[in-house]
Amino acid sequence: MLSDSLTSQYLQYKTDTDIVATWLATTAKRCGLDVDHDNQGPVKKAPKPTGGRLKGKARKAAKAAPKLTPPNENSKIPKKPKYTITVKQFTSFAEHIARYDKPPVGPVKVSRGFCLALDRAISARREFGKHGEGLDEAAEESHGFFVDVLERVRETLRPLMPKRQEDTRGIEKDEKLLANRFEHLELEEQSEAFLNAPDAPKPEAPEKPTGPSAPDVKAEPDLEAEVDLDRHEIIFMFHLLVQDANSFMDVIKKTWRGYKIGLVDLVPGSLTTNTAIDLLRRMEEEMKPTLDKVGDPDYKERPGDGLNFKVYGQTQDIFVTAWQLLRSFTAICDPPNAPVYKPGCCGTYDPESDRESKPAREKFAEDTQILMEAFPEFYLLRFLARENFAEDELSRGLKVAFTTKEHPFWLVFAVQVFLNIHHILRDEVSRPFSELQRSALTMRDSIGSTLKMHDKLRVENWPQKNDKILREIQADMAYWCATDPLKVEKARLGMPTGKMFRLFRWHPLFCGLLLYRFKMSYQEAGILFVGAWGSVLYSLHLYNALQQEKLLTARWADLDVLQAIHPESWIGGPPRTPDEYMKRFYLSMGYSATTFAKNRRNQPLQASKNGPKCLTEQGSVALMFK
């Protein structure tokens, strides 16, 4: 279950800007403009030393400079040069394209995809401008300059663009919305539906035009937009990242509210949440080389406050509470020594209390109580005897932060997700663990019953050594759900053991991912086991034949469910005649279909190259996360 709302404004803006730059450059080149001449070239050569020995910073910089990697002599595929297009070139390219009218290239028709990308890029910039209060004059000029450039490009190319009625024809809209009193007005701003229309693919390299007046075009280089990364541009990038994070958070909150009332299952809810965190992490890592912290995060209204409560409401968008508490805990971490939390040192958390009615200080105190009890439990995950094969992004990020004491934005976001799940589920926060434990132990017992039943039964396709696969899955389920692995580590380290499964009861995200891993392992092992024995498919064919011949008065519920879950059990649907019963059975057992061809004399059955028919793992979306 991956929500369509998990979309990124930052990635959208970056893609749109690249689409605009690529289309302008490639089209301008097709129209005869020497684009390569306007660029600095694909490689900037370092100036040669004038002689003598380098000293000081120059010598240090020379040592740190990356060494040139010799080209691979075996590589026969030449790499395309990669040029950079400055923002100032946008308007010159647009003006050249607008003037060019020589066939067969000109006059140029601007594609709908380009119009969409350009409008979205302008809209993103304008939206940021509305929230740009307090920026210095130079920053405002930098932002305004880029917006002006994009708008000049749009106005220059407007005569070449499709009409708005044609431009929006493919967008699904409610007919009532279209037939409103303003439908005949020409609007400067595109509608939200238009701006959020599906992306157009990046322009491919155009085919070489033909004709006497067509310019000669070589293979197009890779082109990307260049934006001066001044302080304001970095703020703009971080602004988009924060918008994405809050958009993801809205989806996550909606997901766990759905889980609370029974509309969303634990596994898909956890996969959605973990995917959102992972997506934000990848985005931030891509932006990391250009991101810098701006402002003073340490300002407080009162000396004893945990954070600046004067702007508590506004700071929730950047998760300052989670950041402050994470930073406070990592400051006392001293690996490999495990920090010990004394119960009640930060107060007692009451999940049955009404959070919404609490003032800012009480909300902060509640978050402190939750995290200061949870962080030491997360810290102990590093000491587990078994590999955590269901490790979520929060647990993975905290493991690193406890050592490095670094707090990337995505990890702060993940901590806030942990808090928000508590805020939503409140006294039901342990329900996911109960679901995990119940399901895992049921699967464990099912495997145990199967092994016991087949203890003295053997087939060639499933030797006794294969039982090890099932026993390992059984052992994993027992390790994580029958005994508390963290309690064992606490006892070993001489720490207070506390309540059983404390972290698991407080960490629904981990419970959902662990349950997903167990279910996938259980399904995979079950498919292998059933395929080796073959008894399920035998029984299914017999069950179908008896049903068709009206020889049964009752239903076999297990086989009915099997047919519903595994429609591939039948080749061409369930057979309905005695002759078909036998043919389909032979086909499922791995005999060739040519055996049953018409006008074929009696010959021995021939085995198919594909072998016997087997059941396959179900859940195409779930399988993506294996």
TORBA-170235 format. One record per residue (C-alpha): x, y, z; residue in three letters. Coordinates in steps of 0.001 Angstrom, whole numbers, padded with zeros to 6 digits, always signed. Layout:
XYZala;...
END
This chain:
+000000+000000+000000met;+001958+002994-001219leu;-000070+006172-001164ser;-000181+008410-004222asp;+000376+011277-001765ser;+004005+010221-001275leu;+005219+012642-003923thr;+008122+015057-003580ser;+007942+018767-004363gln;+011729+018947-004283tyr;+012166+016125-006794leu;+009320+017554-008874gln;+010927+021011-008941tyr;+014336+019587-009808lys;+012852+017450-012588thr;+010826+020363-013946asp;+013846+022682-013987thr;+015919+020060-015812asp;+013109+019489-018325ile;+012908+023220-019045val;+016685+023543-019414ala;+017029+020424-021566thr;+014175+021357-023884trp;+015443+024927-024336leu;+019007+023833-025085ala;+018200+020932-027412thr;+015555+022923-029282thr;+017797+025986-029584ala;+020531+023770-031006lys;+018112+022275-033526arg;+017285+025836-034504cys;+020901+026570-035351gly;+022153+028169-032130leu;+025703+027242-031137asp;+024840+026018-027667val;+028249+024433-027090asp;+030000+027747-027669his;+027978+029441-024946asp;+029042+026850-022390asn;+032389+026472-020739gln;+032798+022955-022047gly;+032379+019557-020523pro;+035610+019605-018545val;+037293+022451-016715lys;+041061+022025-016825lys;+043024+023052-013785ala;+045699+025698-014404pro;+049197+024324-014669lys;+051679+025354-011993pro;+054040+028116-013060thr;+057009+026458-011417gly;+058474+026097-007986gly;+057181+024267-004961arg;+053671+024885-003688leu;+053407+026174-000143lys;+050819+026441+002613gly;+047166+026141+001596lys;+048060+025721-002066ala;+050116+022623-001299arg;+047393+021213+000967lys;+044749+021791-001705ala;+046925+020132-004332ala;+047250+017008-002183lys;+043508+016916-001560ala;+042658+017303-005243ala;+041124+014163-006765pro;+043435+012175-009001lys;+042483+011616-012592leu;+041298+008091-013278thr;+042809+006617-016450pro;+040175+005788-019040pro;+039169+002196-019509asn;+040855+001074-022699glu;+038402-001769-023081asn;+035422+000584-023063ser;+034184+001133-026595lys;+031149+003253-025683ile;+032075+006955-025654pro;+030580+008986-022844lys;+028425+011900-023879lys;+029714+015295-022710pro;+027751+016959-019939lys;+027242+020692-020233tyr;+025828+023143-017762thr;+023267+025756-018713ile;+023149+028934-016679thr;+019835+030503-015769val;+020735+033611-017770lys;+020846+031499-020934gln;+017213+030489-020532phe;+015897+033731-022019thr;+018418+033865-024867ser;+017527+030314-025891phe;+013807+031088-025690ala;+014183+034237-027805glu;+016153+032374-030466his;+013536+029593-030601ile;+010703+032121-030868ala;+012417+033903-033806arg;+013380+030767-035714tyr;+010938+029984-038512asp;+012992+028034-041057lys;+011509+024648-041972pro;+011607+021823-041256pro;+012432+022683-037611val;+010688+026033-037409gly;+008354+027389-036453pro;+008671+025356-033283val;+005636+023943-031496lys;+006047+023932-027733val;+005021+020622-026188ser;+002412+020322-023477arg;+004931+018572-021210gly;+007267+021564-021394phe;+004395+023917-020521cys;+003482+021820-017492leu;+007072+021692-016237ala;+007557+025441-016711leu;+004290+026326-014958asp;+005078+024058-012015arg;+008588+025509-011619ala;+007176+029054-011578ile;+004437+028046-009149ser;+006944+026473-006729ala;+009067+029630-006769arg;+006100+031919-006266arg;+004764+029814-003411glu;+008100+030101-001633phe;+008086+033859-002206gly;+004867+034107-000185lys;+006649+032598+002837his;+009905+034477+002359gly;+009350+037050+005103glu;+012500+038196+006834gly;+014842+037473+003941leu;+017526+040011+003176asp;+017308+042210+000112glu;+019985+040288-001797ala;+018158+037013-001212ala;+014867+038483-002405glu;+016552+039798-005533glu;+018097+036367-006205ser;+014734+034656-005833his;+012922+037305-007864gly;+015509+037111-010642phe;+014960+033398-011211phe;+011177+033795-011182val;+011464+036664-013672asp;+013645+034541-015963val;+011158+031677-015983leu;+008233+034031-016575glu;+010069+035768-019441arg;+010658+032357-021008val;+006951+031594-020728arg;+005902+034931-022221glu;+008450+034635-025032thr;+007254+031165-026012leu;+003546+031753-025361arg;+002701+032255-029077pro;+004206+028819-029765leu;+002323+027092-026943met;-000922+025145-027398pro;-004126+026918-026449lys;-005185+026472-022870arg;-008356+024596-023794gln;-006273+022126-025804glu;-003562+022093-023177asp;-005880+020909-020456thr;-007991+018524-022513arg;-006264+015426-021186gly;-006670+016369-017536ile;-009510+014723-015678glu;-011781+017378-014228lys;-015258+017421-012898asp;-017622+018787-015528glu;-019255+021002-012941lys;-015925+022636-012151leu;-015328+023367-015820leu;-018742+024917-016341ala;-018329+027751-013860asn;-018848+031476-014235arg;-015147+032176-014867phe;-014622+029661-017658glu;-014306+032361-020362his;-011659+034394-018518leu;-008003+034067-019480glu;-006119+033298-016296leu;-002432+033887-015731glu;-002197+031232-013011glu;-002715+027585-013930gln;-005227+025543-011943ser;-004038+023193-009213glu;-005179+020202-011259ala;-003152+021460-014206phe;-000039+021972-012104leu;-000423+018511-010571asn;-001029+016745-013867ala;+001084+013629-014569pro;+004711+014304-015411asp;+005883+014466-018966ala;+008956+012350-019691pro;+012235+014127-020165lys;+012736+015096-023800pro;+014656+012505-025740glu;+017372+013441-028173ala;+015598+014646-031323pro;+016110+012884-034595glu;+018468+014465-037041lys;+016409+016752-039312pro;+016637+016496-043062thr;+016455+019143-045772gly;+018738+021816-047193pro;+017929+024443-044574ser;+017995+022156-041554ala;+021003+022591-039242pro;+023320+019639-038803asp;+022798+018219-035323val;+025176+015723-033702lys;+024316+013474-030801ala;+022904+015651-028052glu;+024938+016015-024840pro;+023433+015615-021406asp;+022236+019013-020221leu;+021305+020162-016762glu;+020191+023440-015228ala;+022624+025380-013106glu;+021360+027509-010223val;+023709+029624-008126asp;+023697+027998-004693leu;+023675+031161-002604asp;+022221+031290+000896arg;+018731+031964-000390his;+018847+029090-002869glu;+019836+026727-000072ile;+016911+028009+001983ile;+014622+027397-000980phe;+015858+023804-001334met;+015397+023204+002392phe;+011940+024785+002156his;+010955+022204-000466leu;+012407+019397+001672leu;+010385+020585+004681val;+007245+020768+002553gln;+007837+017208+001388asp;+008438+016043+004956ala;+005180+017579+006157asn;+003320+016126+003193ser;+004741+012688+004021phe;+003818+013200+007666met;+000201+013907+006725asp;+000093+010595+004847val;+001664+008762+007793ile;-000797+010268+010271lys;-003712+009335+008037lys;-002329+005807+007742thr;-002083+005229+011499trp;-005462+006810+012147arg;-006785+004298+009640gly;-005008+001499+011493tyr;-006525+002593+014788lys;-010089+002266+013482ile;-009408-000906+011486gly;-009260+000527+007950leu;-005532-000149+007436val;-003639-003335+008258asp;-000438-003231+010279leu;+001922-004498+007562val;+000948-002104+004724pro;+000775+000771+007210gly;+004319+000042+008404ser;+005649-000386+004860leu;+004148+002968+003858thr;+005676+004679+006887thr;+009132+003172+006431asn;+009094+003964+002707thr;+008296+007617+003432ala;+011236+007868+005845ile;+013553+006141+003373asp;+012457+008465+000565leu;+013121+011556+002682leu;+016536+010164+003668arg;+017538+009664+000038arg;+016390+013172-000853met;+018365+014754+001967glu;+021489+012760+001120glu;+021235+014041-002441glu;+020967+017631-001164met;+023585+017238+001578lys;+026554+018729-000326pro;+024698+022052-000645thr;+022704+022213+002594leu;+023859+024375+005502asp;+022176+025222+008766lys;+020805+028762+008884val;+019831+030594+012071gly;+020303+029827+015764asp;+018469+026684+016917pro;+019593+027194+020538asp;+017551+030329+021344tyr;+015166+029859+024308lys;+012553+032171+025803glu;+013510+031124+029355arg;+016861+029734+030534pro;+015347+026486+031834gly;+013177+025719+028812asp;+013813+022668+026672gly;+013259+024750+023531leu;+011873+028098+022381asn;+008194+027821+023340phe;+007531+031273+021877lys;+007450+029705+018415val;+006335+026189+019449tyr;+003522+026048+016886gly;+005689+027171+013969gln;+008583+024853+014830thr;+006403+021766+014583gln;+006778+021941+010798asp;+010514+021310+011141ile;+010159+018940+014119phe;+012278+020964+016546val;+010935+019035+019533thr;+012195+015743+018134ala;+015519+017322+017169trp;+016071+018862+020613gln;+015317+015632+022470leu;+017395+013521+020088leu;+020337+015875+020482arg;+020007+015835+024269ser;+020128+012043+024416phe;+022974+011515+021953thr;+025052+014004+023954ala;+025177+011562+026884ile;+025860+008478+024761cys;+029293+006982+025290asp;+029588+003786+023216pro;+029933+000965+024017pro;+028532+001850+027461asn;+024732+001746+027509ala;+022921+004703+029098pro;+020583+003756+031940val;+017195+005449+032263tyr;+015750+005719+035750lys;+011969+005327+035563pro;+010170+008548+036409gly;+013187+010855+036144cys;+011372+012866+033451cys;+007892+012274+034832gly;+005377+009534+034156thr;+003755+009217+030744tyr;-000026+008826+030852asp;-001311+007570+027471pro;-004929+007906+028617glu;-004629+011676+029092ser;-006004+014141+026529asp;-003011+015501+024633arg;-005006+018019+022599glu;-006046+019932+025710ser;-002471+020304+026978lys;-000443+023532+026580pro;+002889+023540+024763ala;+005030+022868+027849arg;+002970+019842+028873glu;+003093+018460+025331lys;+006860+018864+025321phe;+007077+017169+028726ala;+005018+014246+027419glu;+007268+013876+024364asp;+010291+013981+026666thr;+008857+011171+028785gln;+008189+009016+025713ile;+011576+009478+024050leu;+013733+009363+027176met;+012203+005972+027978glu;+012429+004722+024385ala;+015931+005889+023376phe;+017803+003602+025844pro;+015811+000665+024465glu;+016817+001602+020902phe;+020423+001843+022088tyr;+020360-001800+023198leu;+019474-003003+019699leu;+023185-002820+018854arg;+023903-005659+021313phe;+021410-008184+019912leu;+022754-011677+019300ala;+020799-012070+016045arg;+020782-009828+013006glu;+017776-007520+012926asn;+016539-008499+009461phe;+013454-006282+009865ala;+015364-003164+010893glu;+013331-000023+010255asp;+014795+003314+009161glu;+014409+004843+012634leu;+016312+002037+014373ser;+019019+002087+011703arg;+019423+005857+011898gly;+019535+005967+015696leu;+022206+003264+015776lys;+024464+005583+013770val;+023462+008781+015597ala;+024302+007321+019009phe;+027910+007005+017832thr;+028385+009968+015474thr;+026098+012369+017409lys;+024873+013716+014072glu;+021182+014466+013574his;+020183+014645+009902pro;+016761+016066+009130phe;+015382+012730+007932trp;+016260+011093+011262leu;+014583+013911+013175val;+011565+013306+010943phe;+011655+009588+011820ala;+011761+010404+015542val;+008749+012677+015075gln;+006972+009836+013261val;+007591+007657+016329phe;+006065+010367+018535leu;+003091+010933+016250asn;+002239+007233+016239ile;+002112+007446+020034his;-000026+010585+019841his;-002508+008795+017568ile;-002675+005339+019159leu;-002214+006517+022771arg;-003157+003611+025071asp;-003516+001288+022042glu;+000136+001664+021051val;+000909-001914+022173ser;-001802-003390+019918arg;+000598-003887+016961pro;+002911-005987+019140phe;-000003-008149+020270ser;-000879-008673+016620glu;+002738-009496+015769leu;+003131-011926+018649gln;-000162-013693+017984arg;+000535-014113+014248ser;+004191-015101+014654ala;+003535-017733+017306leu;+000650-019148+015257thr;+002975-019515+012262met;+005656-021016+014507arg;+003228-023627+015832asp;+002000-024373+012300ser;+005557-025092+011187ile;+006051-027272+014258gly;+002936-029316+013457ser;+004069-029773+009857thr;+007527-030958+010896leu;+006032-033356+013425lys;+003602-034809+010873met;+006349-035365+008295his;+008976-036532+010769asp;+008953-040100+009403lys;+007537-039285+005981leu;+010074-038533+003276arg;+010036-037808-000452val;+012978-037465-002783glu;+012242-033780-003458asn;+012421-032853+000240trp;+015341-034529+002055pro;+015587-034232+005814gln;+018252-031524+005603lys;+015642-029200+004080asn;+013837-029169+007411asp;+016561-026785+008538lys;+014901-024004+006505ile;+011669-024374+008443leu;+013420-024709+011794arg;+015374-021471+011233glu;+012152-019573+010526ile;+010670-021151+013648gln;+013684-020085+015702ala;+013476-016485+014448asp;+009832-016247+015444met;+010591-017643+018896ala;+013594-015319+019375tyr;+011683-012132+018606trp;+008224-012959+019953cys;+008427-015719+022599ala;+011268-014259+024683thr;+012267-010599+024885asp;+015764-010364+023306pro;+016364-006922+024843leu;+015553-008191+028336lys;+018223-010858+027907val;+020769-008177+026968glu;+019750-005986+029911lys;+020350-008877+032289ala;+023721-009572+030688arg;+024754-005913+031043leu;+023529-005709+034642gly;+020772-003227+033831met;+017229-003126+035249pro;+015191-005449+033037thr;+011870-003650+033361gly;+008718-004750+031572lys;+008852-007528+028976met;+008999-006395+025331phe;+009102-002712+026352arg;+010460-001406+023043leu;+008347-003705+020883phe;+005185-002588+022672arg;+006148+001026+021986trp;+007361+000631+018415his;+004475-000269+016042pro;+006578+000466+012951leu;+009096-002237+013838phe;+006313-004694+014714cys;+004737-004197+011286gly;+008014-004718+009428leu;+008911-007773+011500leu;+005472-009270+010853leu;+005980-008601+007138tyr;+009308-010483+007185arg;+007767-013413+009010phe;+004844-013616+006590lys;+007106-013473+003542met;+009420-016162+004947ser;+006435-018307+005918tyr;+004890-017984+002457gln;+008154-018675+000625glu;+008949-021754+002714ala;+005372-022983+002398gly;+005430-022682-001399ile;+008694-024651-001538leu;+007379-027320+000813phe;+004077-027744-001039val;+005892-027851-004377gly;+008220-030588-003157ala;+005456-032821-001807trp;+002844-032007-004440gly;+000010-033272-002246ser;-001905-029980-002299val;-002268-029936-006088leu;-003171-033645-006137tyr;-005900-032995-003608ser;-007106-029937-005494leu;-007602-031907-008726his;-009412-034705-006890leu;-011574-032186-005012tyr;-012564-030440-008248asn;-013435-033725-010018ala;-015626-034878-007116leu;-017365-031508-007040gln;-018064-031498-010779gln;-019505-035020-010580glu;-021787-034013-007655lys;-020199-036594-005348leu;-019580-034195-002452leu;-022147-032785-000051thr;-019752-030495+001860ala;-017098-027907+001013arg;-013398-028184+001815trp;-012787-024654+003069ala;-008982-024798+002882asp;-008976-025765-000800leu;-011633-023151-001584asp;-009365-020497-000076val;-006371-021914-001961leu;-008165-021573-005305gln;-009124-017986-004476ala;-005588-016999-003471ile;-003811-018979-006198his;-005774-018723-009454pro;-002693-020065-011236glu;-003540-023467-009745ser;-005513-024196-012924trp;-004297-024016-016494ile;-007212-022517-018384gly;-009674-022759-015488gly;-011039-025753-013549pro;-011820-028765-015794pro;-015461-029868-016071arg;-015398-033258-017875thr;-013696-036586-017049pro;-011461-036278-020107asp;-010418-032786-019045glu;-009794-033929-015462tyr;-007091-036304-016673met;-005538-033921-019203lys;-005279-031049-016733arg;-003860-033326-014089phe;-001130-034563-016438tyr;-000314-030986-017469leu;+000007-029900-013834ser;+002302-032851-013170met;+004703-031611-015839gly;+003772-033529-018987tyr;+003916-031820-022373ser;+000735-030449-023979ala;+001823-032004-027300thr;+000881-035380-025826thr;-002776-034421-026147phe;-002619-032923-029647ala;-005265-034035-032162lys;-004439-036657-034821asn;-001673-037996-032617arg;-001331-041786-032311arg;-000970-043473-028965asn;+002498-042653-027705gln;+004140-042570-024269pro;+003633-039401-022215leu;+006367-036819-022787gln;+007695-034650-019979ala;+007564-030889-020435ser;+010776-028856-020298lys;+009127-026526-017758asn;+008535-029297-015236gly;+005530-029708-012916pro;+003161-026831-012251lys;+003819-025140-008906cys;+002161-022494-006788leu;+003769-019048-006849thr;+004233-016404-004169glu;+001372-013914-004057gln;+001313-010182-003301gly;+003056-008342-006125ser;+003399-005116-004104val;+004542-006898-000944ala;+007161-008830-002924leu;+008759-005521-003951met;+009971-005018-000368phe;+011609-008434+000078lys;
END
